[in-house]
Amino acid sequence: MALQDDVGGKGIGSWQQFVTALDPGGAGASPGALVPADLTSQSLSAIAKADAASWANLHQALQTCAPQNTLTILEPYRRWGSVVARFSFTL
C-alpha cells in the first residue's frame, strides 16, 4: 500500500500531493511517482490494460473528491488505511 511506504521521501507530504503522485499520466504526460511501472508500459496485456483503466478511474475519483476534502495531512490516512483495507473485501 503506497500510504504505508515512506511517501515523504518522494516529496509527498499532503493528500493532494499523494493524489497527484497516483496520476497515471496519458496523452504524453508523465505518470506520477506512485504509479506501478507495469501500468505505464507501452505494450500492456489485456489484463494490464484493465488494471490501468481501473487505476485511472481511481485517480479520477480521488481528484473529483479532492476539493471537498478538508483533511490534507497524510498521517490519519496512513494510520487508518491498513484497518480499512483489512475489512474491504467481497464475499
Buried (B, 14 or more C-beta within 10 A) or exposed (E): EBBEEEBEEBEBEEBBBBBBBBBBBEEEEEBBBBBBEEBBEEEBEEEBEEBBEEBBEEBEEBBEEEEEEEEEEBEEBBEEBEEEEEEEEEE
